[in-house]
Amino acid sequence: MYKILERQDLAPIIHLFKIEAPEVAKKARAGQFVIVRIDEKGERIPLTFADWDASEGSVTIIFMEAGATTCRLARLKAGDAILNFLGPLGIPTHIENFGTVVCVAGGIGVAPIAPIARELKRAGNRVISIMGARSKNLLFWEEKLKSYSDTLVVTTDDGTYGRKGVVTEPLKEILSSGEKIDRVIAIGPAVMMKYCSLTTQPFGVKTTVSLNPIMVDGTGMCGCCRVSINGTTRFACVDGPDFDGHQVDWDLLMMRSRGYAEEEKISLEHWQCQCNRA
């Protein structure tokens, strides 16, 4: 069992758990993830590292309530424990001194982009960060990301905070400004990463994305997380989760991600009914 050392509610439906997992913390690197299972009857879900502390033996994860499992997870509190916490999984994000890097985070993508921005800054890069959310009440970790960035731009779709609009707008302006941009890293919803990749492609700037297909075991055995990269099948759990955004078949990725939408809806409704009867 893995004890929840700390819980923070970052937004109405976004939560932070610090988990006691010393063996995972010792080997964790930016861009990797864990597979979490609450109990013996629970499903496995992948969550990317938001932070870790090897000396403390803790790993920080951040998640948004979306389906039955994340809603169940949100009912836990500090002192509770979860059954499985498998990791680190996946290939770490490639970090070196590229020069100037733009980190783009959409929604919950701020969680995994923060340690990547931190490691890029430590490697000597100039880091420009863009973070966006649908509305002000869904923004979190602004100050943390700012501390790892030379420049930070904040956007909200509805204009309730920062700049009104989507993250691709300031991204395009930065690319068009004449400043040499050596790398873009984008993490967030698939549609956001797709349009970030489309935005950078005409400028010839290599763009790394972190893919989030449906995943079951996270070790390459089930094949559920297969994605098409430059026409070749790859598995996000062992070949990724980072890939070249210009080579991703985004339409296939988004179609496959909706494969169990109806079942997920039924599962959530069933769980909500159980909670109402309790």
C-alpha positions in Angstrom: 0.0 0.0 0.0 1.1 3.5 -0.8 0.2 6.2 1.8 -1.1 9.6 0.8 1.2 12.0 2.8 -0.4 15.2 1.7 -3.5 16.4 -0.3 -4.1 19.8 -1.8 -7.1 20.9 -3.7 -5.7 23.1 -6.4 -9.0 23.9 -8.1 -12.6 22.7 -7.7 -11.9 19.5 -9.6 -8.1 19.4 -9.7 -6.2 17.7 -6.8 -2.6 17.1 -5.7 -1.5 14.0 -3.8 2.0 13.5 -2.4 2.5 9.8 -2.2 4.9 7.8 -0.1 6.8 5.8 -2.7 10.6 5.8 -2.0 11.6 3.3 -4.6 9.7 5.2 -7.3 11.1 8.6 -6.1 14.7 7.4 -6.3 14.4 6.8 -10.1 11.9 9.3 -11.2 12.7 11.7 -14.0 10.8 14.5 -15.8 8.3 13.2 -18.4 7.8 9.8 -16.8 4.6 8.4 -15.3 3.1 5.9 -12.9 0.2 3.5 -13.2 -2.2 4.0 -10.2 -4.8 1.5 -8.9 -6.9 2.5 -5.9 -7.8 -1.1 -4.8 -8.2 -4.6 -6.1 -11.4 -3.8 -8.0 -10.1 -0.5 -9.4 -8.9 0.2 -13.0 -5.4 1.2 -13.8 -4.8 4.8 -14.8 -1.6 6.5 -15.9 -0.6 9.8 -14.2 2.6 11.7 -15.2 5.0 12.9 -12.5 4.3 16.4 -11.3 7.2 16.3 -8.8 9.3 14.0 -6.6 11.6 14.1 -3.6 14.1 11.2 -3.4 15.3 12.3 0.1 11.8 12.3 1.4 10.8 9.3 -0.6 7.7 11.0 -2.1 6.1 11.4 -5.5 3.6 14.1 -6.4 0.8 13.5 -8.8 -2.0 15.9 -9.9 -5.2 14.8 -11.5 -8.5 16.2 -12.6 -11.9 14.6 -11.8 -13.2 13.2 -15.2 -14.2 9.6 -14.9 -15.2 7.2 -12.2 -11.7 6.4 -11.1 -10.5 10.0 -10.8 -13.7 10.8 -8.9 -13.1 7.9 -6.5 -9.5 9.0 -6.1 -10.7 12.5 -5.2 -12.6 11.2 -2.2 -9.3 10.0 -0.5 -7.5 12.2 2.0 -4.1 12.4 3.7 -3.5 9.3 5.7 -5.4 7.0 3.3 -3.5 4.6 1.0 -3.8 3.3 -2.6 -3.0 -0.3 -3.6 -0.7 0.1 -6.6 1.7 2.8 -7.6 3.8 1.4 -10.4 6.7 3.3 -11.9 8.7 5.1 -13.1 7.4 4.2 -16.5 8.1 5.6 -20.0 11.1 7.3 -21.4 12.1 10.5 -19.7 11.9 13.8 -21.6 15.2 14.4 -23.4 16.9 17.3 -21.6 19.9 19.2 -22.8 21.0 22.8 -23.4 19.0 23.4 -26.6 19.1 27.2 -26.3 15.7 28.8 -26.1 12.8 26.4 -25.4 9.1 27.3 -25.3 7.1 25.1 -22.9 3.3 25.1 -23.6 0.9 23.7 -21.0 -2.8 23.3 -21.5 -5.1 22.6 -18.5 -3.8 19.8 -16.4 -0.7 19.7 -18.6 0.9 22.3 -16.2 1.6 19.4 -13.8 4.0 17.5 -16.1 5.4 20.6 -17.8 6.6 22.1 -14.5 9.4 19.6 -13.8 10.4 19.6 -17.5 10.8 23.4 -17.4 12.8 23.1 -14.2 15.2 20.6 -15.7 15.5 22.6 -18.9 16.4 25.7 -16.8 19.0 23.7 -14.8 20.5 22.6 -18.1 21.1 26.2 -19.1 18.2 26.9 -21.4 16.3 30.1 -21.8 12.7 28.9 -20.9 9.6 30.7 -22.2 6.4 29.2 -20.7 2.8 29.5 -21.9 0.1 28.1 -19.7 -3.6 28.1 -20.4 -7.0 26.9 -19.1 -10.6 27.3 -19.9 -11.2 29.7 -17.0 -9.4 31.3 -14.0 -10.7 28.8 -11.5 -8.9 26.0 -13.4 -5.5 27.6 -13.3 -2.9 26.3 -10.8 0.9 26.4 -10.2 1.3 29.7 -11.9 4.0 30.8 -9.4 5.8 27.5 -9.6 6.0 27.5 -13.4 7.0 31.2 -13.3 10.0 30.3 -11.0 11.3 28.0 -13.7 10.8 30.4 -16.6 12.4 33.5 -18.0 9.1 34.5 -19.3 5.6 33.3 -18.5 2.4 34.0 -20.5 -1.0 33.0 -19.0 -4.1 32.6 -21.1 -7.7 31.7 -20.4 -10.3 30.8 -23.0 -12.9 33.1 -21.4 -10.6 36.0 -20.5 -11.2 35.7 -16.7 -7.5 35.9 -16.1 -4.4 36.8 -18.0 -4.7 37.0 -21.8 -8.0 36.0 -23.4 -7.5 33.3 -26.0 -5.8 29.9 -26.5 -2.1 29.0 -26.0 -1.4 28.8 -29.8 -1.9 32.5 -30.2 1.1 33.6 -28.1 3.1 30.6 -29.4 2.7 31.9 -32.9 3.6 35.4 -31.9 6.8 34.2 -30.3 7.7 32.1 -33.3 7.0 35.1 -35.6 9.0 37.6 -33.5 12.3 36.7 -35.1 13.8 35.3 -31.9 15.5 32.0 -32.5 13.4 29.2 -30.9 15.3 25.9 -30.7 12.6 23.6 -29.3 8.9 23.6 -28.3 7.5 21.2 -25.7 3.7 21.0 -25.5 1.6 19.0 -23.0 -2.2 19.1 -22.6 -5.3 17.8 -24.3 -4.7 16.1 -27.6 -6.4 18.8 -29.6 -4.2 21.5 -28.0 -1.0 19.5 -28.7 -2.2 19.0 -32.3 -2.7 22.7 -32.9 0.6 23.6 -31.2 2.3 21.1 -33.6 0.5 22.7 -36.6 1.5 26.1 -35.4 5.2 25.2 -35.1 5.5 23.1 -38.3 5.8 26.1 -40.8 8.6 27.5 -38.7 10.5 24.2 -38.7 10.9 24.1 -34.9 11.1 20.6 -33.5 8.1 20.0 -31.2 7.8 17.4 -28.5 4.4 16.3 -27.2 3.5 13.9 -24.5 0.8 11.6 -25.7 -2.1 10.3 -23.5 -3.9 7.5 -25.3 -5.9 4.9 -23.4 -3.5 2.8 -21.4 -4.0 -0.4 -19.4 -0.8 -2.1 -18.1 1.7 0.6 -19.0 4.5 -2.0 -19.8 4.0 -2.7 -23.5 2.1 -6.0 -23.0 -1.5 -5.0 -23.9 -0.9 -2.8 -27.0 -3.9 -0.6 -26.0 -1.8 2.6 -26.1 -0.6 2.2 -29.7 -0.2 5.4 -31.7 0.9 6.1 -35.3 4.1 8.0 -35.6 5.2 8.9 -39.1 3.1 5.9 -40.3 4.7 3.4 -37.9 2.9 1.9 -34.9 4.5 2.8 -31.6 3.4 2.3 -28.0 3.1 5.3 -25.8 4.0 3.4 -22.6 7.4 2.1 -23.7 8.3 4.2 -26.8 7.0 7.4 -25.3 5.1 9.2 -23.9 7.1 11.9 -25.7 7.0 12.0 -29.5 7.7 14.4 -32.4 4.4 16.3 -32.7 4.9 16.7 -36.4 4.9 13.0 -36.9 1.8 12.1 -34.9 -1.4 10.9 -36.6 -3.6 13.2 -34.4 -6.9 12.2 -36.0 -6.3 8.5 -35.2 -5.1 9.3 -31.7 -8.3 11.3 -30.9 -10.5 8.7 -32.5 -9.0 5.9 -30.4 -9.2 8.0 -27.2 -13.0 8.1 -27.7 -13.2 4.3 -28.0 -14.7 3.7 -24.6 -16.5 7.0 -24.1 -19.9 5.4 -23.7 -18.6 2.8 -21.2 -16.8 5.5 -19.3 -20.0 7.5 -19.1 -22.0 4.5 -17.8 -19.2 3.7 -15.2 -19.3 7.2 -13.9 -23.1 7.3 -13.7 -23.1 3.9 -11.9 -20.5 5.2 -9.4 -22.5 8.4 -8.8 -25.6 6.4 -8.1 -23.8 4.2 -5.6 -22.5 7.4 -3.8 -26.0 8.9 -3.7 -27.4 5.7 -2.1 -24.5 5.6 0.5 
